[in-house]
């Protein structure tokens, strides 16, 4: 492998590691927010807020089009 190929492989490995770390961080933050909502006491508001948490997570992961379709659905609450 040439030096250039080796450097590109290292860059790709670093990018993949950063992406995995970003995904793990976003998932951990969402999990923490959802755990807080379990204690809210207001079921309707908890579900409204949980929808936002999950939509934010999906958007952060690159699934904004899925979120757009979900948000186009009429809600029973909120």
C-alpha positions in Angstrom: 0.0 0.0 0.0 1.4 3.4 -0.9 1.8 6.1 1.7 -1.2 8.0 0.2 -3.3 4.8 0.4 -2.3 4.3 4.0 -3.1 7.9 4.9 -6.5 7.6 3.3 -7.2 4.4 5.2 -6.3 6.1 8.5 -8.5 9.0 7.6 -11.4 6.7 6.8 -10.9 4.8 10.1 -10.9 8.1 12.0 -14.0 9.3 10.3 -15.8 6.0 11.0 -14.7 6.2 14.7 -16.0 9.8 14.9 -19.3 8.8 13.3 -19.7 5.9 15.8 -18.9 8.2 18.7 -21.4 10.8 17.4 -24.2 8.2 17.1 -23.5 6.8 20.5 -23.5 10.3 22.0 -26.8 11.2 20.3 -28.4 7.9 21.5 -27.2 8.4 25.0 -28.6 11.9 25.1 -31.9 10.7 23.8 -32.1 7.9 26.3 -31.4 10.3 29.1 -34.1 12.7 28.0 -36.6 9.8 27.6 -35.7 8.6 31.1 -36.5 12.1 32.5 -39.8 12.1 30.6 -40.8 8.9 32.4 -40.9 10.9 35.6 -42.9 13.9 34.2 -46.3 12.8 35.6 -48.1 14.3 32.6 -48.6 11.4 30.2 -49.8 13.6 27.3 -46.9 16.1 27.6 -44.4 13.2 28.1 -45.5 11.6 24.8 -45.4 15.0 23.0 -41.9 15.6 24.3 -40.8 12.0 23.6 -41.9 12.4 19.9 -39.6 15.4 19.7 -36.7 13.5 21.3 -37.1 10.6 18.9 -37.5 12.9 15.9 -34.4 14.9 16.9 -32.4 11.6 17.2 -33.6 10.4 13.8 -32.7 13.8 12.2 -29.3 13.7 13.8 -28.8 10.2 12.3 -29.7 11.5 8.9 -33.3 10.4 8.7 -34.9 13.8 8.4 -37.2 12.6 5.6 -38.6 9.9 7.9 -39.3 12.6 10.5 -41.0 14.8 7.9 -43.4 12.0 7.0 -44.0 11.2 10.7 -44.8 14.9 11.4 -47.3 14.9 8.5 -49.5 12.5 10.4 -52.3 14.1 12.4 -51.7 13.6 16.1 -54.1 12.3 18.6 -52.6 14.6 21.2 -50.8 17.9 21.1 
